[in-house]
Amino acid sequence: TNKLLSWAHLKYHINARFNTYLEAGLPVIVPECFEHEADVIVKHGLGFVVGENPDQLQRLIAASDVKQMRINVLAYLEEVRAEQQGDELHAFLRQIARTQL
C-alpha cells in the first residue's frame, strides 16, 4: 500500500479539477471521502457528493435542478472572488500605511 496517500490525506484533498470545473461554471461531482470538497459542495449547492454506489449518482442527477446548481456555482465564484479582492485590498492598505510611517 502507498502510505503517502491515505484516507486521512483525502479528507482535506483539493483536486485541481474541482476548481477548474467551478471556474467553467459547472457543477462538480466528488466522492464523499474528499470531505473538504464535499462540505463545500453541500454548503453551497455546487454539485453532487457520491458514495461507493454509482447508481446513486444517476438518481441524484435525475432529482436535482442542475440549472440552479450552475447559478449557485456562479454565485459562489463571485463570493470567493470578493473575499480574495478584500484580502488584496487589505494587503494594499497595509502597504500604504507602512509607507506613510
Secondary structure, DSSP 8 states (H G I E B T S, - for coil): --TTS-HHHHHT---HHHHHHHHTT--EEEETT-HHHHHHHHHHT-EEEE-S-HHHHHHHHHTS-HHHHHHHHHHHHHHHHHHHHHHHHHHHHHHHHHHH-
